[in-house]
Amino acid sequence: MSEKIQTLRDSAAMRWTALLLLALGMFCSYIFMDILSPIKDLMESTRGWSSTAFGTEESAEVFLNVFVFFLIFAGIILDKMGVRFTAVLSGAVMLVGAIIKWYAVTDGFVGSGLETWFNNHLNYIPLFDELGVSPFYEGMPASAKLAACGFMLFGCGVEMAGITVSRGIVKWFKGREMALAMGSEMALARLGVATCMIFSPYFAKLGGNISVSRAVAFGVVLMCIALIMFIVYFFMDSKLDKQTGEAEEKDDPFKVSDIGKILTNKGFWLVSLLCVLYYSAIFPFQKYAVNMLQCNINFVEPAEGSFWAGDSVAIWQYIIMLVVAATAFISNFMKKSKSAKYGLLCVSIIALICYCYMGYMRQSAESVFAVFPLLAVGITPILGNYVDHKGKAASMLVLGSLLLIFCHLTFAFILPMFKSSTVGGIIIAYVTILVLGASFSLVPAALWPSVPKLVDSKIIGSAYALIFWIQNIGLWLFPLAIGKVLDNTNPGVTDPTQYDYTWPLVMLACLGIAALLIGLYLKVVDRQKHLGLEEPNIKPE
C-alpha cells in the first residue's frame, strides 16, 4: 500500500503551531478591543466622557462592519484571496486603527487644531442622524469622536481577522479535532480580556500619575505583535499549500448569488440569531463590567505604601493567572496520565484561589472581573473535545443561555444586596463572573464548529462573514444602548462609581431569554431537518 503523503497539516505539532499563531494574534486584538473598559471612570474624570459618549465610542468599533457592510466584503476578500493574505491585511488595518485611537486620548491631541476641527464637525451626519444610527452626536467630546474613527477602522480589521481565523482553523483541522481547536483558540484569545483588565489600569495609573494614553499605547504595541504573528502564519500557510498543491484562490470563483444559498438556510439563521443574542449579552457587558462592580461593591483602598497598593502586585497577580490558565488548559491533554491530569487541576484550583484572594486584597474591580475567562480556559477544550466526539452542540447552546440569564439577574438583583458586605459581595461577584465566563465558552465550542455543517465549503468564508455581520449589529447597538439607559436611569449622578445598573442588566438578561427560546427551537429544527448539530464532528471509523 502506498504511504499517505505527509504535510504540515498531518503533523499535530504543526497544526497546533498554526493555531497558536492565529490565537496569539486574536489574543492581542481582544486586549485592545476592551482597552478602555476597565478605565471607564478615568475616561469620565480625565477626558470628560459621559456614559453615552463612552458607549457611542465603543459601539463605533463595528459601525463600518454593520452599516457599510464591510464584513460582507471581508468575506468576499477571504473567499477570493485566501486565509493568509486576509490575515496579514486584517493585522495591518487593526494596527492603523489602534494608532489613531491612541492619538485621540493623548495629551498632544488636547488643544490641537485637530481637536478644534472635531469639535466643530461631525455633529450632524446626513441620513445616519435621521435614522438614529450616527456614530457621533452634537456635544460629543472631540477625543471621543477621533477615538471612534480609529476604533471603526480597528473594528474592520478585528472582525476580518475573526472570520479569517475561523476559516484558517477549518482549513487546518477539518476532519480532525476542529471543535477542540476552535475552543482552544478562543480560550487563549479570551485571556486577552483578563490581560486587559489587569494591565490597562496598571499602565494608566503607573507611578501614581494617571495617563489613559499609556494604557492605549500598551495596546498598540500588542497590535504590532499581532501583525507579526499573522505574517509568520502567512509563510507557514504558504508552505502547506505548496505541499498539498492547493491554491489560495478558489477554482470555482465566488458569486454574489452564493449568498442566497446561505440566506435561505433556516439553520443558518437560527445559529446567527443565537450568535447575535449571545454575544450582545457578553461583549457590551464587558465594556461596563468593571464600572458595574465599582457601583455595587464598596471597595476600600489598601493602605498606602503596602504591597497591595503597589504597582508590582498586578504583575504577580497576572503571573498567577497564567499559572491558572496554563495548568487548566494543559490538563485537557493529559489523557494517558490521570495523576498528571489531576495534579495539574489541583495546581490550577489552588492558583485560582490565590488569584481571587489577591483580587480581594487589592480591592480593585478590574482585578475581580479579570477572573472572567479563567474557568473558560479550562473547560472550553473539554467542551470542544466533547462536541468532536459526542456532539450535542445545540444542547450546549441552550445550557449557555440558561447560565447567561442566571448571571445577569444575579448582577442586577443579588449583588447590590451585599454592597455593605465587601467579602460577601466579592465572593458573589467572583462566582457569578466565573459562571458567566464558563457559559461564554459554550459558544466557540458548540456554535462555530456547527457552521461547516450548514453551508458548502466554498462559501464558508462568506457564511462566517454574514454571521459576524449579524453579530455586529448587536455589538453596535448594545454598548450604545447600555450607555444611554445608564444615563437616563441615573439623572443627576456625577460620580461614575454611583450608577444604578439594574435596568441595563435586566436588558441583557432578556437577550439571554430570547437566546434560550431560539436554542430550543434550533433543537427542534435540527431534529426535523437532520442538520447534524447534535452529531459528533469526528465520526467513528
Secondary structure, DSSP 8 states (H G I E B T S, - for coil): -------GGG-HHHHHHHHHHHHHHHHHHHHHHTTTGGGHHHHHHHH---HHHHHHHHHGGGHHHHHS-HHHHHHHHHHHH-HHHHHHHHHHHHHHHHHHHHHHTSTTTTTSHHHHHHHHSSS--TTHHHHT--S--TT--HHHHHHHHHHHHHHHHHHHHHHHHHHHHHHHHTTSSHHHHHHHHHHHHHHHHHHHHHHHHHHHTGGG---HHHHHHHHHHHHHHHHHHHHHHHHHHHHHHHHHT--SS-SS---TTHHHHHHT-HHHHHHHHHHHHHHHTTHHHHHHHHHHHHHHS------TTSGGGSSHHHHHHHHHHHHHHHHHHHHTT--S-HHHHHHHHHHHHHHHHHHHHHHHHHT-HHHHHTTTTHHHHHHHHHHHHHHHHT--HHHHHHHHHHHHHHHHHIIIIIGGGGTT-HHHHHHHHHHHHHHHHHHHHHHHHHTGGGGGGTS-GGGHHHHHHHHHHHHHHHHHHHHHHHHHHHHHTSTT---TT----HHHHHHHHHHHHHHHHHHHHHHHHHHHHT--TTS-SS---
